[in-house]
Amino acid sequence: MKYEYKIEKEILCPLEYGLDIFGGKWKSRIICVLSSCDVMRYNQIKKELGNITDAVLAAALKELIADNLINRTQYNEIPPKVEYSLTAQGRSVLPILQSICIWSRQQTKEELNRKLPPCKTCQQ
């Protein structure tokens, strides 16, 4: 179930819609992390992202699932096993994120450029 905002978001153009779906600090990073593996478990995603809280990661995953960018597969096992993967729609976002990464690298000042590690998905 998708989170219902108290005040409805006003989206005025397709760009705002796209940025709402896959933009922000965590959603785009989650998509990039998931693109590096076929499937990942929650703790693997959290470890790759580093400093994300459980509440923020859980909320972002729920939104990405609701927007059909990632799949959540739950196995009826003990202990419970849940895996996450990109959907075809989620994979279709990768070229956009890679283009942003490349653009960012080209625009970054030299001293900052040394501080930014290469992106795992686009190697830029």
C-alpha distance (Angstrom), angle and dihedral (degrees) to the residues before:
residue distance angle dihedral
M1 . . .
K2 3.77 . .
Y3 3.79 120.4 .
E4 3.80 111.3 -101.2
Y5 3.79 114.0 -140.4
K6 3.81 118.7 -139.7
I7 3.79 89.6 -133.2
E8 3.78 115.7 38.8
K9 3.78 114.1 -118.3
E10 3.76 115.4 -111.7
I11 3.79 108.4 -136.7
L12 3.77 112.0 -176.8
C13 3.80 103.2 177.4
P14 3.81 142.2 19.0
L15 3.82 91.1 -102.7
E16 3.80 91.2 59.8
Y17 3.80 89.5 48.3
G18 3.81 92.1 52.3
L19 3.79 93.0 46.5
D20 3.79 89.8 49.7
I21 3.81 91.1 52.2
F22 3.82 101.2 44.5
G23 3.79 106.1 4.5
G24 3.74 131.6 97.6
K25 3.76 133.2 67.6
W26 3.80 99.9 -63.8
K27 3.80 110.9 25.8
S28 3.79 94.9 60.7
R29 3.81 91.3 44.5
I30 3.82 91.3 50.1
I31 3.81 90.0 51.9
C32 3.82 90.8 49.8
V33 3.80 92.5 48.0
L34 3.80 92.0 49.1
S35 3.80 90.6 49.5
S36 3.81 90.1 63.6
C37 3.85 92.2 64.3
D38 3.77 135.5 32.6
V39 3.81 91.7 -126.9
M40 3.77 134.2 2.6
R41 3.75 135.9 -172.6
Y42 3.80 123.5 -129.2
N43 3.82 95.3 -102.2
Q44 3.81 91.7 49.2
I45 3.81 90.7 54.0
K46 3.79 91.4 46.7
K47 3.80 91.9 49.3
E48 3.82 92.2 50.7
L49 3.81 92.3 49.5
G50 3.78 93.1 48.8
N51 3.78 110.3 -166.0
I52 3.82 102.5 36.4
T53 3.81 119.4 122.6
D54 3.81 122.2 -128.0
A55 3.81 91.5 -115.5
V56 3.80 93.6 52.4
L57 3.81 93.7 44.3
A58 3.81 92.9 47.8
A59 3.81 91.8 48.8
A60 3.81 93.2 47.2
L61 3.82 91.9 48.4
K62 3.81 90.8 50.3
E63 3.81 91.3 51.3
L64 3.80 93.0 46.8
I65 3.81 89.9 49.6
A66 3.81 91.6 48.4
D67 3.82 89.6 50.2
N68 3.83 90.4 50.2
L69 3.81 95.1 -118.0
I70 3.79 95.4 118.9
N71 3.79 136.5 28.4
R72 3.77 123.9 -135.0
T73 3.80 114.9 -155.8
Q74 3.78 117.8 -170.9
Y75 3.79 120.2 -165.5
N76 3.79 120.6 -153.2
E77 3.77 96.4 -124.6
I78 3.74 137.5 121.9
P79 2.96 112.8 -92.9
P80 3.82 92.1 34.6
K81 3.78 115.6 -108.8
V82 3.82 122.6 -155.5
E83 3.79 126.0 177.2
Y84 3.79 130.8 -169.2
S85 3.80 127.7 -154.7
L86 3.79 138.7 164.2
T87 3.78 119.3 -94.4
A88 3.80 120.7 -139.2
Q89 3.80 86.8 -97.9
G90 3.81 89.6 51.5
R91 3.80 91.2 50.7
S92 3.81 89.2 50.6
V93 3.83 88.5 64.3
L94 3.83 92.7 58.8
P95 3.84 97.3 83.2
I96 3.81 89.0 52.6
L97 3.80 92.6 50.9
Q98 3.80 91.1 44.3
S99 3.81 90.1 52.7
I100 3.80 90.2 51.5
C101 3.80 90.0 49.4
I102 3.80 92.2 50.6
W103 3.81 91.9 46.2
S104 3.80 90.9 49.3
R105 3.79 91.7 51.4
Q106 3.81 90.7 51.0
Q107 3.81 92.7 49.6
T108 3.80 98.5 42.7
K109 3.78 118.5 109.3
E110 3.79 113.3 -111.8
E111 3.82 96.9 -109.7
L112 3.81 92.5 47.9
N113 3.79 90.2 45.1
R114 3.80 89.4 65.5
K115 3.82 90.2 54.7
L116 3.80 95.9 52.4
P117 3.80 112.7 81.0
P118 3.80 118.1 -141.2
C119 3.78 114.3 -88.8
K120 3.82 112.5 -104.7
T121 3.77 94.7 -138.4
C122 3.78 102.1 45.1
Q123 3.84 99.4 22.2
Q124 3.81 90.6 -136.4
